[in-house]
C-alpha cells in the first residue's frame, strides 16, 4: 500500500472495553514509525483510523475488526439480536482480519467449555471460560511473543481470562505464559487470552495493524474498493 493511505480498523462496540482498543489502534501509526515491532517502516508508515462498529452494515467500511473483552454471553446475545453472526462470518470469508481478546477469543474459538456455548468457530482452538479464576485472581505478567519471526516483549493483563486448552494443527502459537498458549493466529484470525489494551505496550495492536495493512493491500490489489467510512 502507498504511504499515506488510510487503513480503517473497526472495534465491535456492543459491550466491553472497546474504547481502550480504539485508543490503542490510533497509536499504531506513531508506534510503528518508532520501530517497536521491527516491521519495515515503508509498510507501516500508514495512517490507522479506529472506527467503533455498532451495526453489521458498518463492517463493509472497515479493513479489520477487533472483538474486545467483556462478558461473552452478553456479547453473543447482542450479536444475535443485531444480526452480527452472519455478517462476521462473511467478513472472515472475505479475508479481512479479526482480533479477539478474552471474550472476543471465546466468540471466535471453535470449541468452548465451562459451560459449552455457541461460538463462530473461525479459529481452530478450544477454550475454557474463566479458567484463570475470578476477578480477584486477575494478574499482570511480562511475556515474550514471536511476531514475524522475531521475539518481542509483551505486557499481559489477565482478568477472568479464558485458557486455550487445545490448539489445532494449522494454528500458530505466538505467545505463552508458562507452558500455556496465550496468543495464537490462524490465517486472518488473531486471538489473545489477555488484555493488551490495558497497557501502554503497543506491540500486539501493532502486529494486528500490520496484518490488516497487508490484507487490505491484497484486497485492493485484487480490485476491492477502499473503505470510506469514518468515525
N, C-alpha and C positions, 0 to 999 in steps of 0.2 A: 504494500500500500504506500501511496505517496506521503511524504512528510507533510504534516498539516491537516491530514484527513481526520475526520471525527468518527470515533467508534462509540456507539451508544450501547451501554450495558444496563439492563433492567435489574431492579431488585423487587421481588414479589412483596408487595406492601399490604398484605392482608392481616398479618399478625406477626409479632416477634420484633427483633431488633433491626428492622430494615433500614432505619435512618443511619445507623452506625456503619452498615455496609456501604451505603451511598457515599458517606464521607470518606471511607477508605478507598473506594473506587476513584473518587475525584482526585485523590492524591497520587494515583498511579502514574500520571504523566511526569510529575516532578520527581517522584521516586525513581522512575525508570531512567531519567536523564542523569541521575546521580550514580547509576550503575549498580543498584542494590542487589539485583539477581544475576548480573553478568550477561544480560541479554544484549544483543547488538544494538547500539544506540540508534542506528538508522531505522531499524524496525520499530523501536519503541518511542521514537520522538513524535508521538501522535497524541492528539487530544482525546481524553476519555470523558464522556458525558454520562453521568448516572441518571437513570430515569426510574421513578417509582411506578411500578406496574400494579394497577388495581382492577383492570378489566382484561379479559382474554384478547380482545382485539388490539390491545397495545403491544402484544408480543410481535406483531408484524413489523413494528417500528424499532426493534432493538436487535443487536447482533449477538448478545449473550444474556444470560439471566442468572442471578443469584437467588436461591431459595434459602431464607435465613433460618436461624434458630427460633424457637418459640415452643409451642405445645403442638405436637404432631397431630393429635386427634382433632384439635380445633382448626388447624391449618387444613387438614383433609376435609373437614366438614365445609369450610368456606370455599375450598377449591371445587367441591362438588356443586355447591349452591350457585357459584358464579360461572360454572362451565369451563374450568381451567384444565380438567384432566385430559380431555381430547386435544385441547389446544397445546398443552405441554408435550404430549406425545408427537404431535405434528412438528412442533418446534425442534424436538430432538431428531426427528426423521429428516429434517432439512439440514442437519449438520451444525446447528447453532449450539454453542457450548452452554452447559448448565453447571452450576456450582452449588452444592448443597452442604450447609454446615449444621451439625447437630440434628435438629428436627428435619432440616432440609435433606440431610443424608438419609434419614429414616424414610422419607417420602420417595426418594429416588432408588432405594435399595430393591433388590429382587425379593428378599425374604426378610420378614420382621417377626420378632418374637417378644414375649413378655409385655403385653399379650400379642398374639398374632393380629395383624390388621392389614388392610389394603395398602399397597404401595404401587408406584408407577413401574417398577422393575426395569429401570433404564441403566443400571449398573449391576453387574453380577457379584453382589456381596450380600451376606446375611448379617443382620444386625440385631442386637438385643437392646431394647429401650431401657433408659435409666440405669444402665449396668454399673456405672461408677458410683451410684448411691444418690442420696437426696441432696437438696440444696446445701446443707451444712457440710457435705463431703466435697464440695467444689474445691478446686486447687489450680495452681499455676505451675507450669514446668517449662524448662528450656529443652528444646529438642533440635534435631537436625533432619532436614529433608534432602532428597536427591532430586533436583529440578533441572531438567535439560542436561542431565549427566554430571551436574556439579553439586557438591554438598553446600547447603545453605543453612545457617542457624535460623530457628523458628521459635517464637514465643507462643506458648499454648495455654489457653484458659479452658478448663473443663468444668461445665456447670450442668449437673444432672445429665451427663453425657451418655450417649449410646456407646456400645462396644461393637466393633466389627468382628464377628465370630467366624466368618467364612469369606475367603477371597477367591473368586473364580480364576480359572487359568488364564483368561485374557485380560485380567485386571492387574495393573501395576501398583504396587505399594510404594508410595512416595515418602512416607514418614512413619516412624514408630515411636511409641512411648514404652520403654522397656522392651518386651518381646511382642507387643501388640501393635497391629497396624492402626494408625490414627488418621491417615490421609491416603487416598487412593484415586486412581484415574483409569477409566476405560474409554478410549476414544475421546469423544467430546464431552464426557461427563467427569467432573472432579468432585470429590466429597471429602469432608473432614469431620471428625467427631468433636473437635474443639472449636473455639470461637476466635478466629484471627481478628475480627473486627473490634474486639475488646482490648486490643493492644495498639501501640504505635508502630508496630513492626509491619512494614508494607509487603513483606516477602510473598505471602500466599496470594494476596489480591493482585500483586504484580504478575505472578505466574498465571493467574486466571486471565488477566488483561491480555497477556501475551497469547494465550490460547484463543481468545476472542479475536484479536487482531489478525492472527494467521487464518482463522476460519473465515473471517469477513473478507480477507484478501482473496481467498479461494472462491468464495461465492461471487464476489464482484468480478473476478476474472472470468467466471463462467457466465456472466451476463446478468446476475441478480442485481436488482436496483439497490442503491444505498438507502440506509434507514434515514428517515427525515423527521421523526418525532423529536420533540424537546420537552423538557420538564416544565 
